[in-house]
């Protein structure tokens, strides 16, 4: 694949990881982790690992993202009163 496209995907991965670590809102962190996982799936496909990319897209971006969002909405907000 064209190395420029891979470089752009690597930059998306780094930015998504930093956003996921630094953001205070949990929903934004979950969305950023889902974007990270999907971008990694695209990188795997670009490197020739079609089966690994497909598995990462389904499990990493799909199932894990949905489970995180469901778990997030099942929790309550605690205040420091």
N, CA, C and O atoms as CSV, one atom per row, in Angstrom:
chain,resi,resn,atom,element,x,y,z
A,1,UNK,N,N,0.845,-1.182,0.000
A,1,UNK,CA,C,0.000,0.000,0.000
A,1,UNK,C,C,0.884,1.237,0.000
A,1,UNK,O,O,2.080,1.156,0.278
A,2,UNK,N,N,0.307,2.344,-0.304
A,2,UNK,CA,C,1.038,3.599,-0.363
A,2,UNK,C,C,1.441,3.998,1.062
A,2,UNK,O,O,0.610,4.004,1.970
A,3,UNK,N,N,2.710,4.328,1.246
A,3,UNK,CA,C,3.215,4.606,2.588
A,3,UNK,C,C,2.633,5.897,3.163
A,3,UNK,O,O,2.584,6.056,4.382
A,4,UNK,N,N,2.200,6.802,2.325
A,4,UNK,CA,C,1.589,8.038,2.827
A,4,UNK,C,C,0.265,7.752,3.535
A,4,UNK,O,O,-0.049,8.371,4.551
A,5,UNK,N,N,-0.507,6.808,2.990
A,5,UNK,CA,C,-1.784,6.441,3.606
A,5,UNK,C,C,-1.530,5.780,4.953
A,5,UNK,O,O,-2.232,6.059,5.925
A,6,UNK,N,N,-0.530,4.906,5.015
A,6,UNK,CA,C,-0.194,4.270,6.283
A,6,UNK,C,C,0.282,5.293,7.305
A,6,UNK,O,O,-0.035,5.174,8.488
A,7,UNK,N,N,1.027,6.282,6.875
A,7,UNK,CA,C,1.490,7.328,7.781
A,7,UNK,C,C,0.323,8.126,8.352
A,7,UNK,O,O,0.321,8.458,9.537
A,8,UNK,N,N,-0.660,8.434,7.528
A,8,UNK,CA,C,-1.850,9.141,7.999
A,8,UNK,C,C,-2.622,8.285,8.996
A,8,UNK,O,O,-3.103,8.791,10.010
A,9,UNK,N,N,-2.741,6.993,8.710
A,9,UNK,CA,C,-3.421,6.094,9.647
A,9,UNK,C,C,-2.671,6.001,10.967
A,9,UNK,O,O,-3.296,5.964,12.027
A,10,UNK,N,N,-1.335,5.962,10.922
A,10,UNK,CA,C,-0.546,5.956,12.156
A,10,UNK,C,C,-0.783,7.225,12.971
A,10,UNK,O,O,-0.869,7.172,14.198
A,11,UNK,N,N,-0.887,8.359,12.289
A,11,UNK,CA,C,-1.146,9.614,13.007
A,11,UNK,C,C,-2.531,9.593,13.649
A,11,UNK,O,O,-2.690,10.065,14.774
A,12,UNK,N,N,-3.540,9.052,12.952
A,12,UNK,CA,C,-4.870,8.916,13.541
A,12,UNK,C,C,-4.836,8.029,14.776
A,12,UNK,O,O,-5.506,8.317,15.768
A,13,UNK,N,N,-4.055,6.947,14.722
A,13,UNK,CA,C,-3.942,6.044,15.868
A,13,UNK,C,C,-3.341,6.772,17.068
A,13,UNK,O,O,-3.839,6.646,18.187
A,14,UNK,N,N,-2.282,7.524,16.838
A,14,UNK,CA,C,-1.626,8.241,17.934
A,14,UNK,C,C,-2.540,9.299,18.521
A,14,UNK,O,O,-2.622,9.434,19.741
A,15,UNK,N,N,-3.228,10.051,17.675
A,15,UNK,CA,C,-4.136,11.099,18.163
A,15,UNK,C,C,-5.304,10.482,18.936
A,15,UNK,O,O,-5.683,10.997,19.988
A,16,UNK,N,N,-5.870,9.403,18.438
A,16,UNK,CA,C,-6.986,8.757,19.134
A,16,UNK,C,C,-6.549,8.215,20.487
A,16,UNK,O,O,-7.308,8.292,21.453
A,17,UNK,N,N,-5.343,7.668,20.573
A,17,UNK,CA,C,-4.845,7.148,21.845
A,17,UNK,C,C,-4.616,8.273,22.843
A,17,UNK,O,O,-4.954,8.130,24.018
A,18,UNK,N,N,-4.053,9.381,22.402
A,18,UNK,CA,C,-3.816,10.511,23.307
A,18,UNK,C,C,-5.126,11.110,23.782
A,18,UNK,O,O,-5.263,11.451,24.957
A,19,UNK,N,N,-6.086,11.243,22.887
A,19,UNK,CA,C,-7.395,11.776,23.275
A,19,UNK,C,C,-8.067,10.850,24.288
A,19,UNK,O,O,-8.649,11.322,25.264
A,20,UNK,N,N,-7.992,9.554,24.068
A,20,UNK,CA,C,-8.608,8.601,24.990
A,20,UNK,C,C,-7.977,8.673,26.375
A,20,UNK,O,O,-8.665,8.479,27.377
A,21,UNK,N,N,-6.695,8.944,26.444
A,21,UNK,CA,C,-6.015,9.021,27.734
A,21,UNK,C,C,-6.238,10.346,28.452
A,21,UNK,O,O,-6.286,10.380,29.682
A,22,UNK,N,N,-6.371,11.417,27.716
A,22,UNK,CA,C,-6.388,12.742,28.330
A,22,UNK,C,C,-7.779,13.319,28.580
A,22,UNK,O,O,-7.912,14.251,29.374
A,23,UNK,N,N,-8.799,12.807,27.943
A,23,UNK,CA,C,-10.132,13.390,28.052
A,23,UNK,C,C,-10.764,12.993,29.387
A,23,UNK,O,O,-10.506,11.906,29.904
A,24,UNK,N,N,-11.593,13.880,29.939
A,24,UNK,CA,C,-12.250,13.618,31.219
A,24,UNK,C,C,-13.617,12.946,31.055
A,24,UNK,O,O,-14.061,12.229,31.952
A,25,UNK,N,N,-14.283,13.166,29.931
A,25,UNK,CA,C,-15.595,12.580,29.683
A,25,UNK,C,C,-15.428,11.127,29.247
A,25,UNK,O,O,-14.702,10.838,28.296
A,26,UNK,N,N,-16.101,10.215,29.947
A,26,UNK,CA,C,-15.934,8.793,29.662
A,26,UNK,C,C,-16.513,8.387,28.310
A,26,UNK,O,O,-15.955,7.521,27.636
A,27,UNK,N,N,-17.618,8.998,27.906
A,27,UNK,CA,C,-18.199,8.659,26.604
A,27,UNK,C,C,-17.250,9.056,25.475
A,27,UNK,O,O,-17.112,8.322,24.497
A,28,UNK,N,N,-16.610,10.188,25.601
A,28,UNK,CA,C,-15.628,10.611,24.599
A,28,UNK,C,C,-14.441,9.656,24.573
A,28,UNK,O,O,-13.900,9.367,23.505
A,29,UNK,N,N,-14.036,9.167,25.732
A,29,UNK,CA,C,-12.938,8.204,25.791
A,29,UNK,C,C,-13.317,6.896,25.104
A,29,UNK,O,O,-12.497,6.304,24.401
A,30,UNK,N,N,-14.552,6.441,25.302
A,30,UNK,CA,C,-14.996,5.197,24.658
A,30,UNK,C,C,-15.055,5.368,23.141
A,30,UNK,O,O,-14.634,4.480,22.400
A,31,UNK,N,N,-15.568,6.488,22.684
A,31,UNK,CA,C,-15.628,6.743,21.242
A,31,UNK,C,C,-14.216,6.822,20.661
A,31,UNK,O,O,-13.958,6.314,19.570
A,32,UNK,N,N,-13.312,7.457,21.392
A,32,UNK,CA,C,-11.933,7.551,20.922
A,32,UNK,C,C,-11.265,6.177,20.864
A,32,UNK,O,O,-10.499,5.906,19.939
A,33,UNK,N,N,-11.542,5.316,21.827
A,33,UNK,CA,C,-10.997,3.958,21.778
A,33,UNK,C,C,-11.580,3.152,20.624
A,33,UNK,O,O,-10.886,2.331,20.025
A,34,UNK,N,N,-12.840,3.382,20.314
A,34,UNK,CA,C,-13.452,2.707,19.169
A,34,UNK,C,C,-12.816,3.178,17.862
A,34,UNK,O,O,-12.555,2.374,16.968
A,35,UNK,N,N,-12.571,4.477,17.757
A,35,UNK,CA,C,-11.883,5.016,16.576
A,35,UNK,C,C,-10.472,4.445,16.481
A,35,UNK,O,O,-10.013,4.091,15.395
A,36,UNK,N,N,-9.785,4.356,17.617
A,36,UNK,CA,C,-8.450,3.754,17.653
A,36,UNK,C,C,-8.480,2.321,17.120
A,36,UNK,O,O,-7.653,1.937,16.294
A,37,UNK,N,N,-9.437,1.547,17.601
A,37,UNK,CA,C,-9.517,0.147,17.206
A,37,UNK,C,C,-9.849,-0.001,15.724
A,37,UNK,O,O,-9.275,-0.854,15.046
A,38,UNK,N,N,-10.759,0.810,15.219
A,38,UNK,CA,C,-11.105,0.726,13.801
A,38,UNK,C,C,-9.943,1.161,12.914
A,38,UNK,O,O,-9.724,0.585,11.848
A,39,UNK,N,N,-9.198,2.178,13.350
A,39,UNK,CA,C,-8.033,2.607,12.583
A,39,UNK,C,C,-6.959,1.530,12.578
A,39,UNK,O,O,-6.281,1.329,11.571
A,40,UNK,N,N,-6.801,0.837,13.703
A,40,UNK,CA,C,-5.859,-0.283,13.736
A,40,UNK,C,C,-6.297,-1.389,12.779
A,40,UNK,O,O,-5.459,-2.031,12.146
A,41,UNK,N,N,-7.611,-1.615,12.670
A,41,UNK,CA,C,-8.109,-2.607,11.721
A,41,UNK,C,C,-7.759,-2.199,10.291
A,41,UNK,O,O,-7.375,-3.040,9.479
A,42,UNK,N,N,-7.891,-0.920,9.988
A,42,UNK,CA,C,-7.513,-0.441,8.659
A,42,UNK,C,C,-6.021,-0.625,8.404
A,42,UNK,O,O,-5.618,-0.965,7.292
A,43,UNK,N,N,-5.205,-0.404,9.425
A,43,UNK,CA,C,-3.767,-0.614,9.276
A,43,UNK,C,C,-3.433,-2.087,9.039
A,43,UNK,O,O,-2.578,-2.412,8.215
A,44,UNK,N,N,-4.109,-2.969,9.765
A,44,UNK,CA,C,-3.872,-4.396,9.556
A,44,UNK,C,C,-4.210,-4.805,8.129
A,44,UNK,O,O,-3.478,-5.578,7.512
A,45,UNK,N,N,-5.310,-4.293,7.609
A,45,UNK,CA,C,-5.698,-4.604,6.229
A,45,UNK,C,C,-4.687,-4.015,5.253
A,45,UNK,O,O,-4.342,-4.651,4.256
A,46,UNK,N,N,-4.211,-2.805,5.531
A,46,UNK,CA,C,-3.225,-2.175,4.648
A,46,UNK,C,C,-1.919,-2.952,4.618
A,46,UNK,O,O,-1.213,-2.942,3.609
A,47,UNK,N,N,-1.591,-3.628,5.717
A,47,UNK,CA,C,-0.355,-4.409,5.774
A,47,UNK,C,C,-0.522,-5.826,5.242
A,47,UNK,O,O,0.447,-6.581,5.166
A,48,UNK,N,N,-1.751,-6.190,4.871
A,48,UNK,CA,C,-1.967,-7.494,4.267
A,48,UNK,C,C,-2.610,-8.520,5.171
A,48,UNK,O,O,-2.845,-9.650,4.744
A,49,UNK,N,N,-2.899,-8.160,6.397
A,49,UNK,CA,C,-3.538,-9.095,7.314
A,49,UNK,C,C,-5.041,-8.919,7.297
A,49,UNK,O,O,-5.613,-8.332,8.215
A,50,UNK,N,N,-5.684,-9.424,6.258
A,50,UNK,CA,C,-7.117,-9.222,6.073
A,50,UNK,C,C,-7.905,-9.866,7.212
A,50,UNK,O,O,-8.843,-9.263,7.735
A,51,UNK,N,N,-7.534,-11.077,7.595
A,51,UNK,CA,C,-8.274,-11.770,8.653
A,51,UNK,C,C,-8.095,-11.089,10.005
A,51,UNK,O,O,-9.041,-11.004,10.787
A,52,UNK,N,N,-6.891,-10.607,10.281
A,52,UNK,CA,C,-6.646,-9.903,11.538
A,52,UNK,C,C,-7.388,-8.570,11.556
A,52,UNK,O,O,-7.944,-8.181,12.582
A,53,UNK,N,N,-7.397,-7.877,10.436
A,53,UNK,CA,C,-8.120,-6.610,10.339
A,53,UNK,C,C,-9.616,-6.787,10.517
A,53,UNK,O,O,-10.271,-5.986,11.185
A,54,UNK,N,N,-10.156,-7.847,9.912
A,54,UNK,CA,C,-11.592,-8.108,10.059
A,54,UNK,C,C,-11.939,-8.439,11.503
A,54,UNK,O,O,-12.953,-7.968,12.018
A,55,UNK,N,N,-11.114,-9.241,12.159
A,55,UNK,CA,C,-11.359,-9.592,13.558
A,55,UNK,C,C,-11.258,-8.364,14.455
A,55,UNK,O,O,-12.067,-8.194,15.368
A,56,UNK,N,N,-10.283,-7.517,14.203
A,56,UNK,CA,C,-10.134,-6.293,14.995
A,56,UNK,C,C,-11.327,-5.365,14.795
A,56,UNK,O,O,-11.784,-4.732,15.747
A,57,UNK,N,N,-11.826,-5.280,13.587
A,57,UNK,CA,C,-12.976,-4.416,13.326
A,57,UNK,C,C,-14.223,-4.928,14.036
A,57,UNK,O,O,-14.980,-4.147,14.613
A,58,UNK,N,N,-14.431,-6.229,13.993
A,58,UNK,CA,C,-15.637,-6.802,14.605
A,58,UNK,C,C,-15.547,-6.795,16.118
A,58,UNK,O,O,-16.461,-6.324,16.794
A,59,UNK,N,N,-14.458,-7.312,16.652
A,59,UNK,CA,C,-14.336,-7.453,18.103
A,59,UNK,C,C,-13.916,-6.136,18.750
A,59,UNK,O,O,-14.552,-5.674,19.697
A,60,UNK,N,N,-12.855,-5.541,18.242
A,60,UNK,CA,C,-12.315,-4.343,18.868
A,60,UNK,C,C,-13.199,-3.123,18.725
A,60,UNK,O,O,-13.509,-2.456,19.713
A,61,UNK,N,N,-13.603,-2.830,17.515
A,61,UNK,CA,C,-14.403,-1.626,17.289
A,61,UNK,C,C,-15.885,-1.874,17.529
A,61,UNK,O,O,-16.591,-0.978,17.993
A,62,UNK,N,N,-16.366,-3.063,17.225
A,62,UNK,CA,C,-17.794,-3.329,17.333
A,62,UNK,C,C,-18.244,-3.763,18.700
A,62,UNK,O,O,-18.915,-3.012,19.408
A,63,UNK,N,N,-17.884,-4.958,19.074
A,63,UNK,CA,C,-18.398,-5.550,20.309
A,63,UNK,C,C,-17.892,-4.818,21.540
A,63,UNK,O,O,-18.672,-4.517,22.443
A,64,UNK,N,N,-16.597,-4.528,21.590
A,64,UNK,CA,C,-16.033,-3.867,22.762
A,64,UNK,C,C,-16.587,-2.458,22.928
A,64,UNK,O,O,-16.872,-2.034,24.048
A,65,UNK,N,N,-16.740,-1.740,21.847
A,65,UNK,CA,C,-17.317,-0.397,21.933
A,65,UNK,C,C,-18.739,-0.412,22.455
A,65,UNK,O,O,-19.112,0.417,23.285
A,66,UNK,N,N,-19.525,-1.344,21.975
A,66,UNK,CA,C,-20.912,-1.460,22.442
A,66,UNK,C,C,-20.957,-1.852,23.913
A,66,UNK,O,O,-21.753,-1.303,24.675
A,67,UNK,N,N,-20.112,-2.798,24.321
A,67,UNK,CA,C,-20.076,-3.206,25.731
A,67,UNK,C,C,-19.651,-2.060,26.641
A,67,UNK,O,O,-20.210,-1.892,27.725
A,68,UNK,N,N,-18.674,-1.274,26.216
A,68,UNK,CA,C,-18.252,-0.120,27.018
A,68,UNK,C,C,-19.376,0.898,27.157
A,68,UNK,O,O,-19.591,1.437,28.242
A,69,UNK,N,N,-20.092,1.166,26.074
A,69,UNK,CA,C,-21.178,2.148,26.133
A,69,UNK,C,C,-22.313,1.646,27.014
A,69,UNK,O,O,-22.875,2.421,27.788
A,70,UNK,N,N,-22.663,0.370,26.914
A,70,UNK,CA,C,-23.706,-0.195,27.772
A,70,UNK,C,C,-23.279,-0.122,29.235
A,70,UNK,O,O,-24.077,0.257,30.092
A,71,UNK,N,N,-22.044,-0.476,29.526
A,71,UNK,CA,C,-21.546,-0.402,30.906
A,71,UNK,C,C,-21.531,1.030,31.409
A,71,UNK,O,O,-21.806,1.280,32.583
A,72,UNK,N,N,-21.215,1.958,30.544
A,72,UNK,CA,C,-21.178,3.359,30.932
A,72,UNK,C,C,-22.568,3.876,31.289
A,72,UNK,O,O,-22.719,4.630,32.250
A,73,UNK,N,N,-23.573,3.481,30.533
A,73,UNK,CA,C,-24.931,3.939,30.818
A,73,UNK,C,C,-25.589,3.173,31.963
A,73,UNK,O,O,-26.637,3.593,32.453
A,74,UNK,N,N,-25.001,2.064,32.399
A,74,UNK,CA,C,-25.531,1.330,33.548
A,74,UNK,C,C,-24.973,1.856,34.874
A,74,UNK,O,O,-25.444,1.454,35.938
A,75,UNK,N,N,-24.002,2.727,34.827
A,75,UNK,CA,C,-23.408,3.272,36.044
A,75,UNK,C,C,-24.105,4.569,36.439
A,75,UNK,O,O,-24.792,5.189,35.627
A,76,UNK,N,N,-23.922,4.967,37.684
A,76,UNK,CA,C,-24.490,6.228,38.161
A,76,UNK,C,C,-23.365,7.228,38.405
A,76,UNK,O,O,-22.203,6.863,38.581
A,77,UNK,N,N,-23.744,8.477,38.409
A,77,UNK,CA,C,-22.766,9.550,38.623
A,77,UNK,C,C,-22.657,9.810,40.120
A,77,UNK,O,O,-23.661,10.025,40.799
A,78,UNK,N,N,-21.426,9.789,40.626
A,78,UNK,CA,C,-21.178,10.114,42.020
A,78,UNK,C,C,-20.727,11.553,42.136
A,78,UNK,O,O,-19.910,12.019,41.342
A,79,UNK,N,N,-21.249,12.253,43.110
A,79,UNK,CA,C,-20.808,13.619,43.366
A,79,UNK,C,C,-20.081,13.646,44.691
A,79,UNK,O,O,-20.330,12.810,45.560
A,80,UNK,N,N,-19.210,14.576,44.845
A,80,UNK,CA,C,-18.429,14.714,46.077
A,80,UNK,C,C,-19.114,15.707,47.011
A,80,UNK,O,O,-18.634,16.826,47.190
A,81,UNK,N,N,-20.224,15.303,47.600
A,81,UNK,CA,C,-20.945,16.189,48.531
A,81,UNK,C,C,-20.503,15.938,49.945
A,81,UNK,O,O,-20.994,16.585,50.870
